[in-house]
Amino acid sequence: MAMNCRHVWDHISGYIDGTLSAEVRLEVERHLAHCEICSAILDSTRNIIILVADDRVFELPVDFSKRLHARLDKVLSEEPPEPA
């Protein structure tokens, strides 16, 4: 059975965890070999796992929250562009 992108997306976690059957794993790998989109999703998912597992804490710059909220308020108060 040739997998399409949707099937591969359903199996990304199992592929990363190594819990897929040999047959399903082979089909996912065949699809990944020629699909740039699914390969990018796989890489992104791996990166998210790495970031979430990282227990380091980063200090935000002074007034970061205030500046972020001011920027969001400004963008949200702007009129949306007219449809073309």
N, C-alpha and C positions, 0 to 999 in steps of 0.2 A: 504494500500500500504506500503510495507516494504521499508524503505529508504536505499540506499547505501551511501557510504562515500561521493561521489560527491554531492548527494542531500543535505546531512547534511552541507557540506561546503557552499553550496549556501544559506543556511538558518542561518548560524552562527550569522550574524549581527542582523537579526530579532529576533533570540532566545535571544541574550544578551539584546537587546532593549525591549523585551517583546511585539513585534508587530505581532507575528505569531498567526494564528488562533489556537484555542484549539486543533483541530485535527492534524495540522502540528506540533505543539509544542509537543504533545504526541508522535508522530512518531519519532521526533528528540530525545526525551528523551529515548525512547525505544532503539534506535540505540546507543546512548551514554552509556547506561547501560552495553553494552557488547563490545564496540569498544574503545580500548586504544588509538589508533591513533587519532580518532576524539575527544576524551576527552582531549588529549594533545593539539590539535589544539584549542579547546575551551578555555582551561586554558591559552595558549599562547596569544590568541587574547585578553582575558580579561587583561592579564598583559600588553600588548602593549597599550591598552586603558588607563590603570592606569598610565603608564609611560608618554604617550603623554599628558595626562591631568595634570600632575605634573608640576607646574610652577616654581619649584625651578631651580636655575642656579648653576651649579657646576664649580668651578674654576679648570682648567686643570693645571697640573704641568708645571713648567717652561720648555721651549724647547720641549714640547710634540709634537707639530706639526712637528718640525724639525726632531725629532727622528722617528716619524711615517713615514714621507716621505723617510727618509734614509732607513728604514727597507723595505718599499714597493719597493724602487728602487733596493735594493739588491735582494729581492725575484723575482722581475720581470726580472732581468738581468740573473738569473740562468737558465741554460739549463733545459728544461723539461725532466723528466726521460723517458728512452726508454720503449716502450710498451712491455709487456711480451709476 
